[in-house]
Amino acid sequence: PAADEPITFASFLPDVTKAGVVESAGDMSAFAVWGWHTDAGATPTAIFNGERIYRDDPGSPWTYDVPRFWVEGHYDFYALYPYPADGSGVTAACSANGITSITLNSPNADIDLMTATAIRNYPGDGDGAVAFTFDHLLSRVSIQAEAGAGAVQITSLTFSGMYVGGNYNPATASWDFTGRAADGSISLSEGSRPLTVTPGEPVPVLPDLLMIPQTPGSSCTITLTWTLNGTEQDPVTLTVPADPAWTAARHYIYTLKLNDVVDVTLNINVRDWNERNYSITF
C-alpha cells in the first residue's frame, strides 16, 4: 500500500575522508539521486532518474520538484555529487544495480566528486529521510613552499602533466584515460606573483587540487622560477615521483624547500588510515 509520507533525503560526509572543496555536508547545495522500487517478485521500477536534490541554504531541508511517496517494497538509492548539469564537468549513468559510469572533466581540478548509496524497505526500516554518506572518489593534492635562510620569492610555478579528465567505472573502482592526454596544467595565478616565502611555516602556492587518482607519469612536473635575496635563480623543473600513486580520499602534500640549493620533500598525510610519511630529495 501507498503511504502519505513523501520520500525525503539527508546527506553526510564521513570523518574517514578528507574533503577538498566540500569541507562538510553543510557546503553541499545540490546532488543527483537515482532510485528504484522493487515490489515482491517484481522487476525494479525507476522512481528517480538523476533527480536534482537541492536546498537554498545550509539550514534548509533537502527537496526536489515532484514529490514521490513511499510504497510497500524494497528501495535502492544512488547519489552523485556534484549534480551533473550542463557545464558541471560531470556526466553519469545509472542502473538498478548502481551507478555504472561517471565521466569527469575538471581542468581546474576543483570538482569534489563523490558518490553514496542507501537502501530502504518500506515499511520496516523506520521513518525519516533516506541518509546518504558520501565517499570521495578523488585525491587531494597540495603544493606548498618552504624557505631556508634568505628572502625567497616565487615568480612563477606550474604543476602540469597529469590527467584531469577520465571515465570512472564504479564496479571496478578504476579510471580509464583512453583517448585522453596527460596535459593538465595549473599555475600560480598572476595576482599571486611574486609569492614571498619566509623561513618558518610552509606557504601554500596553489589552492588544494582535487585530482583523479592516478600514478604520476614522467610528464608530471613542477616548474618554477624564483629569486633569492633579490637575485634571479636558475629555473627549476622537478618530476613528480610515481611512488606513491594518488588514491581516492587521501591527501598528498608536495613541499618545495628553497634555499641556496633546491630540494623537494614529499609528505603524505593519510587521515584515519595508517600514517605513511615519505621524504624524497632530488
C-alpha positions in Angstrom: 0.0 0.0 0.0 1.0 3.6 -0.5 1.8 5.9 2.4 1.1 9.6 2.9 4.7 10.2 3.7 6.9 11.6 0.9 10.4 10.3 0.3 13.0 12.7 1.6 16.8 12.8 1.8 19.7 13.8 4.1 23.4 13.9 3.4 26.6 13.4 5.5 30.3 13.4 4.9 32.2 10.7 7.0 35.1 11.6 9.1 37.3 9.0 7.4 37.6 11.1 4.3 39.3 14.4 3.8 37.3 16.9 1.8 38.8 19.4 -0.5 36.3 21.8 -1.9 33.4 20.4 0.1 34.5 20.6 3.7 31.3 19.3 5.1 27.8 18.2 4.1 26.7 21.8 5.0 28.6 23.1 2.0 26.6 21.0 -0.5 23.8 22.7 -2.4 22.7 20.0 -4.9 23.3 16.4 -5.8 21.7 13.8 -8.1 19.7 10.8 -7.0 18.6 7.7 -8.8 16.2 5.3 -7.2 14.5 2.0 -7.9 11.5 0.4 -6.2 11.1 -3.3 -6.2 7.8 -5.0 -5.2 7.7 -8.6 -4.1 8.9 -10.7 -7.0 8.8 -7.8 -9.4 11.2 -6.1 -11.7 12.8 -2.9 -10.3 11.0 0.3 -11.4 12.8 3.6 -11.6 11.3 6.3 -9.4 14.2 8.7 -9.5 16.3 9.2 -12.6 19.2 11.6 -11.8 16.8 13.8 -9.9 18.2 17.1 -8.7 18.1 17.2 -4.9 18.7 20.7 -3.7 18.4 23.3 -0.9 18.5 27.1 -0.8 20.9 27.3 2.1 22.7 25.0 4.6 19.9 25.4 7.1 17.2 24.3 4.7 15.9 20.8 4.2 16.7 18.9 1.0 13.9 19.0 -1.5 13.1 18.1 -5.1 10.5 19.3 -7.6 7.9 16.5 -7.9 7.3 14.6 -4.6 7.3 10.8 -4.6 5.6 8.8 -1.8 6.6 5.6 -0.1 5.0 2.4 -1.5 5.5 -1.0 0.2 8.6 -2.8 -1.1 12.4 -2.5 -1.4 14.2 0.6 -2.5 17.8 1.1 -3.8 19.1 4.7 -3.9 22.3 6.0 -5.6 23.6 9.6 -5.2 26.2 11.7 -7.1 27.8 15.0 -6.2 28.0 17.4 -7.9 24.7 17.4 -9.8 25.6 16.6 -13.4 24.1 19.7 -15.1 25.4 21.3 -18.2 28.7 22.9 -17.6 29.4 20.9 -14.4 32.1 18.8 -15.9 30.3 15.6 -14.8 28.1 13.1 -16.6 26.9 9.8 -15.3 24.7 6.8 -16.0 22.9 4.5 -13.5 21.0 1.2 -13.5 19.0 -0.6 -10.9 22.3 -2.2 -9.7 24.1 1.2 -9.2 25.9 4.0 -10.9 27.5 2.3 -14.0 29.8 5.1 -15.3 31.0 8.6 -14.5 32.8 11.0 -16.8 34.8 13.8 -15.3 36.4 16.8 -17.0 38.0 19.1 -14.4 40.8 21.3 -16.0 41.0 23.4 -12.8 41.0 20.4 -10.5 38.2 22.0 -8.5 35.4 19.4 -8.6 34.9 17.3 -5.5 33.5 14.1 -7.0 31.5 11.9 -4.5 29.0 9.1 -4.5 26.7 7.4 -2.0 24.3 4.6 -1.8 21.3 3.8 0.5 18.7 1.0 0.8 15.3 1.1 2.4 12.5 -1.4 3.0 9.1 0.1 3.4 7.6 -0.5 5.9 10.2 -1.9 8.3 13.3 0.4 8.2 11.8 3.2 10.1 10.6 6.6 9.1 12.5 9.7 8.2 14.9 10.9 5.5 17.0 8.5 3.4 20.5 9.2 4.6 23.5 9.3 2.2 27.1 9.1 3.4 29.3 10.4 0.6 32.7 9.0 -0.2 35.3 10.9 -2.1 36.5 9.5 -5.5 39.3 11.9 -6.0 42.7 12.6 -4.4 43.6 15.9 -2.7 46.9 17.4 -3.8 48.7 20.4 -2.3 51.7 22.3 -3.4 53.5 24.4 -0.9 56.9 26.1 -0.4 59.3 26.5 2.5 62.3 28.8 2.6 65.6 28.2 4.4 67.8 31.2 5.0 67.4 34.3 2.8 64.5 36.1 1.2 62.7 33.9 -1.3 60.1 34.9 -3.9 58.5 32.5 -6.4 57.9 34.4 -9.6 56.1 31.6 -11.4 55.1 28.0 -10.8 53.3 25.4 -13.0 52.1 22.0 -12.0 51.5 20.0 -15.1 51.4 16.7 -17.0 48.5 14.9 -15.2 45.1 13.6 -16.3 42.3 16.0 -15.4 39.6 14.1 -17.3 38.6 10.4 -17.4 36.0 7.8 -17.2 35.2 6.1 -13.9 33.9 2.5 -13.6 32.3 2.1 -10.1 32.1 -1.6 -10.5 35.9 -1.9 -10.6 36.7 1.4 -8.8 39.0 2.2 -11.7 39.7 5.1 -14.1 40.1 4.9 -17.8 42.1 7.5 -19.7 41.7 6.0 -23.2 41.9 8.7 -25.8 43.0 11.4 -23.3 46.3 13.1 -22.8 48.0 13.8 -19.5 48.0 17.5 -20.4 46.6 19.1 -17.2 48.3 22.4 -16.3 47.7 24.6 -13.2 49.8 27.7 -12.5 50.3 30.2 -9.8 47.8 33.0 -10.5 49.1 36.3 -11.9 47.6 38.1 -8.9 49.7 36.0 -6.5 53.0 36.6 -8.2 55.6 37.1 -6.8 54.9 34.9 -3.8 57.0 35.7 -0.8 58.2 32.6 1.2 59.8 33.4 4.5 61.6 30.9 6.8 59.4 29.0 9.1 56.0 27.6 8.2 55.4 26.4 4.6 53.3 28.7 2.4 50.6 27.3 0.1 51.5 28.0 -3.5 48.4 26.5 -5.3 44.9 26.0 -3.9 44.2 22.5 -2.9 43.7 20.4 -6.1 41.2 17.6 -6.5 42.9 15.2 -8.8 41.8 12.0 -10.5 43.6 9.0 -8.8 46.5 8.1 -11.0 50.2 7.2 -11.0 52.1 10.4 -11.9 53.9 9.8 -15.1 57.3 11.2 -16.3 55.5 14.2 -17.8 54.1 15.2 -14.4 56.3 18.1 -13.3 56.6 21.1 -11.1 58.3 24.0 -12.8 59.2 27.3 -11.1 61.2 30.5 -11.4 62.3 32.2 -8.2 64.6 34.8 -6.7 66.9 34.5 -3.6 67.7 37.8 -1.8 66.5 39.6 -4.9 68.7 37.7 -7.4 67.1 35.6 -10.0 67.9 31.9 -9.7 68.1 29.2 -12.4 64.6 27.9 -13.3 63.8 24.5 -11.7 61.8 21.6 -13.2 61.1 18.7 -10.9 59.5 15.4 -11.9 56.8 14.3 -9.5 57.7 10.7 -8.4 55.5 7.8 -9.5 55.6 6.4 -5.9 53.3 7.0 -4.2 50.4 6.9 -6.7 47.4 9.1 -5.9 44.5 7.2 -4.5 41.0 8.3 -3.6 40.3 10.2 -0.3 44.0 10.7 0.5 45.9 14.0 0.8 49.3 14.4 -0.8 51.4 17.4 0.2 54.4 18.4 -2.0 56.7 20.8 -0.2 59.3 22.7 -2.2 62.3 23.7 0.0 64.1 26.7 -1.4 67.5 28.0 -0.3 70.9 28.2 -2.0 70.0 24.7 -3.2 66.6 23.3 -4.2 65.2 20.1 -2.9 61.7 18.7 -2.7 60.2 16.9 0.2 57.1 14.9 -0.4 54.8 14.4 2.7 51.8 12.2 2.5 49.1 12.6 5.2 46.5 9.8 5.2 43.7 10.6 7.6 42.1 7.8 9.6 44.3 5.2 7.8 47.8 4.1 8.7 50.1 7.1 8.7 52.7 7.0 6.0 55.5 9.5 5.6 57.8 9.8 2.7 60.9 12.0 2.3 62.3 12.2 -1.2 65.2 14.5 -2.0 66.2 15.4 -5.6 
